[in-house]
Every structure is written in C-alpha cells, then in structure tokens.
Amino acid sequence: MIPAYLEESLDTRQMQEFLDHIDNCPECKEELTIQFLISDGLKTLETGDNYDLQSAMDDKVSSSHREIELHNRLFTIRNVCVGLVLLMCAIAGFGVYYVFFM
C-alpha cells in the first residue's frame, strides 16, 4: 500500500486506513520513510537541491491528514444538506396535504 500512497492513487477510505496504520506502526512508518527517500529523494539528488527527508515526509503525511479532514467535513455538509432538503420536502408535503385534504 505504500507505493500506492506515494503515487497518490489511494481513495479517501484507503488513505485514512493507511494513515491510521502508519501513525501507530513504527515498522511501517520506517518502511514508508525508506520508500519515500527512494522515490522522492533520488529525484531531488539528481537536481542537486538540498533535501530534508524528515520535513518532506512530515509535510506529505500532514497534507494527507488535511485532505482526509476536508473530505470528512464536505461529506458531513453534504449529509446535512440532504437532510435539510428531505425535511423541506416533508414540510411542503404536509402543507399540500393540509391545504387540499383538511
């Protein structure tokens, strides 16, 4: 799953599961760091730029956590909007029933 994470090909649910695991598994976090160094570190070495592996790795993980948080907030907002629409439909339906059948 680490290569898929580094390639940014995980869906939101998979990324959440991956991050939860990485946050609690030092062995997998170390493997992620190694693979991150190999994939991104070599690119940077080729250009001759300075490279701070830990900062780059922390930035990627933090960015992923923010993406998950944003997704969860948008999902909640969508559910609230759907609930409000359903409530408005129920109120309108009751109003129509009241007008025509009472």
LOKERO-591962 format. One record per residue: x, y, z of N, C-alpha, C in turn. Coordinates in steps of 0.05 Angstrom, whole numbers, plus 32768, in hexadecimal, padded with zeros to 4 digits. Layout:
N
XYZXYZXYZ
...
END
This chain:
102
80107FE88000800080008000801180198000
802A80178009803C802E800A8041803A7FEE
804780297FDA804B80357FBF803180437FB5
801A80387FBA800180457FB27FFE80607FC0
800580617FDA8004807B7FE98017808F7FDD
802F80877FD7804380997FCC803B80A37FB0
802E80927FA1802480997F86800A80A87F87
7FFF80AC7FA07FE680BA7FA47FCF80AD7F95
7FCE80927F967FB980847F887FA580767F9B
7FA7807C7FB47F9480717FC87F7A80827FC8
7F6380757FCB7F4B80857FCF7F4B808F7FED
7F37809E7FF37F3780AB800E7F3680978024
7F25808280217F23806E80367F3D805F803A
7F49805780237F63804980257F78805A8031
7F798074802A7F8D808680357F8980898053
7F70808B805C7F6A808D80797F7480748088
7F6E805D807D7F78804480897F9780438089
7FA3804B80747FC0804B80727FCC805E8086
7FC2807680887FCD808A809B7FC9808180B8
7FB2807580BE7FAD806B80D97FC2805580E0
7FC7804480CD7FDB802F80D17FF7803A80D4
7FFE804C80C28019805880C3801E806780DD
8009807580E7800C808480FF801180728118
800980598116800C8047812D801F80308129
802D802F8112803F8018810D805B80238105
806D802381188088802D81128096801F80FB
8092800580F9809F7FF680E380967FFF80C8
807C800280C58071800B80AB8078802880A6
8079803980BB8081805580B8809E805680AE
80AF804480B880CA804480AF80CC803B8092
80BC8027808B80BB801D806F80B18034805C
809D804380658093805A805680AA806E8052
80B88074806780CE8087806580E3807D8051
80EA8064805280FE8059803F80F4805B8022
80DB8053801E80D08054800280CD80717FF9
80C68083800B80C4809F800580DF80AA7FFD
80F380A3800C810F80AB8005811780A27FE9
811080897FE48118807D7FCA8109808C7FB3
80EE808F7FB780DF809B7FA180E380B97F9D
80E180C87FB380E480E57FB1810080EF7FB5
810F80E17FC7812A80EA7FCD813C80E97FB5
813A80D47FA6814B80D17F8E814680E67F7A
812D80EE7F77812681037F648134811D7F6C
813381237F86813F813B7F90815E813A7F8E
816981237F93818681217F91819081267F74
8180811E7F61818781227F45818981407F3E
817881507F4B8178816C7F45818D817B7F55
8198816E7F6A81AC817A7F7B81A1818D7F90
8187818D7F94817B819E7FA9817F81927FC4
817E81A27FD9817E81987FF4816581897FF9
81678175800A81508164800F814E815D802C
8138816380398133815C8054811D81478054
8126812E805681138117805480FD81198069
8104811E808180F0811E809780DB81338092
80E4814B808B80D08161808680BE815A806E
80CA8150805980BA8149804180A681338048
80AF811F8057809E8109805F808781138071
808E81238085807A812F8097806681408088
806F814F8074805D815F8064804A814E8054
805381388049804281278039802D811A804B
803481108062802181048074800D8118807F
8017813080868005814580907FF1814D807B
7FFB815080627FEA8157804C7FD481418048
7FDB8128804B7FC8811380487FB38114805E
7FBC811980777FA9811C808D7F9581338088
7F9F8149807E7F8E816080777F7A81598062
7F83814A804E7F71814180387F5B81308043
7F61811E80557F4D810C80617F3A811D8071
7F44813080807F33814180917F208151807F
7F2A815C806A7F19816C80577F04815A804B
7F0B814280437EF8812F80377EE28129804C
7EE9812480647ED6811E80797EC38135807E
7ECE814E807E7EBD816580827EA98169806B
7EB3816580537EA18168803C7E8C8153803C
7E93813B80447E80812580467E6A812C805A
7E72813780717E5F813F80867E4C8155807B
7E588169806E7E48817F80637E348174804F
7E3D8162803E7E2B8156802A7E1481488038
7E1A8139804C7E05812A805B7DF1813D8068
7DFB815380737DE9816680807DD78173806B
7DE2817A80547DD28186803E7DBD81728034
7DC4815980317DB0814580297D9A8143803E
7DA2814380577D8E8142806D7D7B815A806C
7D87817280677D76818A80667D638189804E
7D6C817F80387D5B817D80207D44816A8026
7D4A815380327D35814080397D22814C804D
7D2C815A80607D1A816780747D08817C8066
7D13818C80547D03819F80457CEE81918034
7CF5817B80287CE1816C80187CCB81618029
7CD2815880417CBE814D80537CAB8164805D
7CB6817B80637CA68192806B7C94819B8054
7C9F819C803C7C8F81A480257C7981908020
7C80817680227C6C8161801E7C5581638033
7C5C8169804B7C48816C80607C378185805A
7C43819A80517C3481B2804A7C2081AD8033
7C28819F801F7C17819880097C0081868013
7C06817380237BF28161802E7BDE8171803F
7BE88183804F7BD7819380617BC581A58050
7BCF81B2803B7BC081C4802A7BAA81B5801B
7BB0819E80107B9D81917FFF7B8B817D800D
7B93817380247B83815D80307B798165804C
7B7D817C80557B728184806F7B5C8198806C
END
